[in-house]
Amino acid sequence: MSYSSSFIPFVDFQLQPSLQQELEQAIRSVIEQGDYVLGRAVSEFESLFAQVCETRFGVGVACGTDAVALGLQACGIGPGDEVLLPANTFVATLIGVLRTGATPILVDCDPQTALIDLLAAEKAITSRTRAIVPVHLYGQMVSPTALLNLASAYDLLILEDAAQAHLAEREGYRAGSVGSAAAFSFYPSKNLGAMGDGGMVLTSEEIVAQTVRSLRNYGALRKYFHTDLGTNSRLDSIQAAVLQVKLAHLPAWNADRYRIAQQYDALLLPLAQYGIVPIDNQSGQGHVYHLYVIRVTDYCPIDRTALQTGLTELGIQTGIHYPIPCHLQPAYQHLGYRAGDFPVAERLSQEILSLPLYPGMVEAQVQQVVEAITALVNRSLEQPPYSLMEIQPDRSLLAG
Ligand SMILES: *Cc1c(COP(=O)(O)O)cnc(C)c1O
């Protein structure tokens, strides 16, 4: 974790020696216990995670995709139901909805926050719409009050996709505590990551928790008595033990992510005049910055691809989350959407760039990233056909 070379990875999974020791101890105790599936470590972590997320029940599952699917299924969503979700999410959200047999209805997003546009969602509601799956994208929650208003006006059920938002907060709500249920992922690169796959459904409704417990375990609450058409999707005891150790560190890690994001915000400010603008944080300190994403807009003298390539050459790894919106993915052409259906999501997919961010990243590294971006922008400014005179930033893009 020491800052010795100029190479800056996108994320850094290196463990501090003290944490590694804690993890080895936790894994060893599961080995001694021998309860690898649905063991003590799982039920302990389930209660703990539900508690810190201010919900009543946690049910560990195999991954975040299953958490979306089983959470919706447990809420009674299935064939014939329409489910609203953003077009600009990781494809797993869509897969989760499709797995229930329901019809996904994609919705465009807000250009400033990249979160689902709730006015567009409202317009997409029909008599068959039963649920909405807001995605707390990049670590920022979709406004809980706006969501709850929409849900109560149209009698919709909310399942939060909180896979990128462990412990995020907004308007006094914790991610995972807003809807009937919520889906979390513990994929290694998430804010709370296992040493493999893992996921959880959170809910405050006992019947939903009970149904997910059955669904994840072959549709049986009692051994060999199958009441639901279930599956096998469980969180491993070893992963639960790892997650319990890491959960204790999560508030500090999230605070570190927030500190790094603040540093990026401040250092990137001078680049706004050249059309480089961060995705907007409208939730203050409740944003947990799973990703720090900038937009390389049309007003920037360098295009996104050239900027990314230039950064790679300078030893700085970046990512794009996500380069192709769900409705343009080859696998989902049968849903009947076309290019142009979600203009904001489509434009953002061309503009966004995720910068390196991980707990332990030091300010000098943040500076190095911003200096590299600045140098690449300046180099492009000096090259025809661009000149300073030609650049007319669109103020509306930079506002708020
Ligand atoms: C990671 C992620 C998922 C899927 O989680 P897995 O554990 O990889 O199945 C779902 N939705 C979003 C928004 C994610 O980022």
The ligand as an SDF file (V2000), in Angstrom:
LIG
                    3D

 15 15  0  0  0  0  0  0  0  0999 V2000
  -21.9710   -5.9190   -8.9100 C   0  0  0  0  0  0  0  0  0  0  0  0
  -23.3540   -5.5370   -9.1960 C   0  0  0  0  0  0  0  0  0  0  0  0
  -24.3890   -6.4770   -9.2650 C   0  0  0  0  0  0  0  0  0  0  0  0
  -24.1550   -7.9550   -9.2830 C   0  0  0  0  0  0  0  0  0  0  0  0
  -23.4930   -8.4850   -8.2390 O   0  0  0  0  0  0  0  0  0  0  0  0
  -22.7740   -9.9140   -8.4110 P   0  0  0  0  0  0  0  0  0  0  0  0
  -22.4020  -10.2450   -7.0110 O   0  0  0  0  0  0  0  0  0  0  0  0
  -21.5860   -9.6970   -9.2870 O   0  0  0  0  0  0  0  0  0  0  0  0
  -23.7430  -10.8660   -8.9910 O   0  0  0  0  0  0  0  0  0  0  0  0
  -25.6760   -6.0250   -9.4410 C   0  0  0  0  0  0  0  0  0  0  0  0
  -25.9540   -4.7170   -9.5790 N   0  0  0  0  0  0  0  0  0  0  0  0
  -24.9870   -3.7890   -9.5460 C   0  0  0  0  0  0  0  0  0  0  0  0
  -25.3610   -2.3460   -9.6950 C   0  0  0  0  0  0  0  0  0  0  0  0
  -23.6510   -4.1530   -9.3720 C   0  0  0  0  0  0  0  0  0  0  0  0
  -22.7000   -3.2180   -9.3670 O   0  0  0  0  0  0  0  0  0  0  0  0
  1  2  1  0
  2  3  1  0
  2 14  2  0
  3  4  1  0
  3 10  2  0
  4  5  1  0
  5  6  1  0
  6  7  2  0
  6  8  1  0
  6  9  1  0
 10 11  1  0
 11 12  2  0
 12 13  1  0
 12 14  1  0
 14 15  1  0
M  END
$$$$
